[in-house]
Amino acid sequence: MPAVTVALSTLNLLSAVGAFVAAYFWYRSATLRVLYDPTKDNGSAGIIIDEGGKHYDFFTTGVARDAASRKGAMFAAIAALLQGIALAYGGLVA
């Protein structure tokens, strides 16, 4: 197998992995909920969401969702960069 084919396949594979990791973090950011912990004073001013008998901390959930979304965006950017390199490299050697 030529080295060019191996390089392009590797870049495409890494790009796909990055895209799936990004999708995971974005899904996590949409569904993440942090349970309220009364022993921690996190400055949330006591805003609690009661859902089905479980108490969720509104602000801490928002912070955790933001962090997961940032990770998703970072992995999406990496995937796009790898895909761009694969396209450019494939065009140069063709």
N, C-alpha and C positions, 0 to 999 in steps of 0.2 A: 504494500500500500504506500503510495507516495506521501512524502512528508507534508505536502500542501493539503492533501485530503485529511490527514490526521489532525493537522492544525485547525482546519476549518470545522471539522467534526467536534473537536474539543471545545472550540469557541462557542459553537452552537449549543453543545451540551451544557456548558457552564452558564450560558445565557438562559437556557430553559430552566435550569436549577434556580438561578437567581429570580426568575419570574415566578416560579412556584413558591419560593420563600417569601417574596413580596406579597403574593396573594394570601399566604398564611397570615402574615402580620396584619394586612389590611382587614382580613376577616376577623382576626382577633381584636383589632381595634374597634370593630363594629359591635362585637358581642361581649366584650370584657366588662365585668362588674366586680367591684371591690366591696366586700362585706364590711359593714361598720364595726369598728373596734373601739368600744368605749374607753379602753385603757390608754389609747393614744390620743394626744391632743395635736391634731394636724392642722388646726386653724380653719376648719371647714364651717365653723359657726353653727354646727349642729344640724346641717341640712341633710336629712336622711330620707331615702325613698323606701317606702315599705311596699314590698311586692311579694305576695304569696307567703306572708309570715317571715320573710327574710328582710333584713335591714341593710340597705346599700348606702355607702358614703358617696354622695353626689360629686364633691370636688376631687376626692382621691380617685374615683372612677374616671373622671375627666383627664386627670394627669396621666394615669396609666394608659388610657386610650390614646392620648397624644403621643406618648413614648412609642407605643406599638405602631402607630401610623407613621411616625418618623422613620422607624426601622423599615417599614414597608416601602416608603419612598426611596430610602437609600438603596435597598436591594433592587427596586425597579430601575433606578438610575444605573446601577452596576450591570443589570441585564441588558439595558438599552445600549450601554457603552460596548459591552462584549459583542452584541449583535451588530452594532455599527462597525466595529473592527473586523468582524467576520465578513461583512458585506464589502468593505473597502479592500480588504486583503484578497478576497475572492475575485474582485474586479481587477486588481492589479496583476494577479498571476494568470488570469484567463487570457 
